[in-house]
Amino acid sequence: MKNSTIIIKKRPDGTLYGNTLDERYRVRLEWCGHEKPLYVARFCDDESLGWFKTENEAIDACLVHRQSFVKSLNFSW
């Protein structure tokens, strides 16, 4: 996964998109007690978001977490 900068865009209705990841998210292939290594998605290096067979699934889990966080901010502009 490439490092990306956080970009929070405002949607036309005034809410925010949460479709980018920042340096707090990590996806790494790790041995975690399974027969084969799995991709582990983490937030802030200590919160595990899950174990996945593919890197894309792990990145999706990070994006879902990010979108949930942005939605919880409940900005009103």
N, C-alpha and C positions, 0 to 999 in steps of 0.2 A: 504494500500500500504506500503510495506516495504521500509525503507530508503536504498538507494543504492548509491554507490560511483560512481563518474563519471569515465568512462573508454572510452577513445576515441581510437579506433583501426584504424590503417592504412590499407586500402584495397590494394590488389596487384597492382591496377592502380595508387596508390599514393593519392587517395582521402580518406576521413574519413567516418567511420560508425558513426551514431548518434543514436545508439540503446539502450542507457541506460539513466536513469534519475538521476539527482542529487537532493540535498536538496532544490533547488529553486522551484521544482515542488511539488504541493500538490493536492491531491484528497480527498475530504471530502463530506460526506452526509450532505446536508443543506436544511433547509426550505427556499424556495426562491419564495414564492407567488403562488406555485402550490398546488394542492390537497394533493400530497404526496411529501416527501422530494426527492430531486434529487442530484446526484453526481455532484459536481462542480470541474472543473479542473482549477487550478490557477498557474501562473508563478510569482515568486517573491512576492507572497501574495497579489499583487495589480492588476495584469493583469488577467482577467477572460478569459479562453480559451473556455468556454461553460458549458452548463448544460446537463446532460446525465441521462438516466434511469438506466444504469448499470455502475458499477465501471470499467469494462473492456473497455467500450466506452470512459470513461473519461481518462483512462490511455493511450489509443490509441491516443487521442487528444494531450496529453502531448508529446508522442513520435513523432507525426507528427510535432509539434512545435519544438521539439529538433532537429529532422532531418533537418528541414528547416533552423534552426540556424546554424547547423554544415555545411550544404551545402553553406550557405552564407559566411562562413569564407574563402572559396576558397583557401585552403592551397595548395601549390605546393612544394613537397619534391623531 
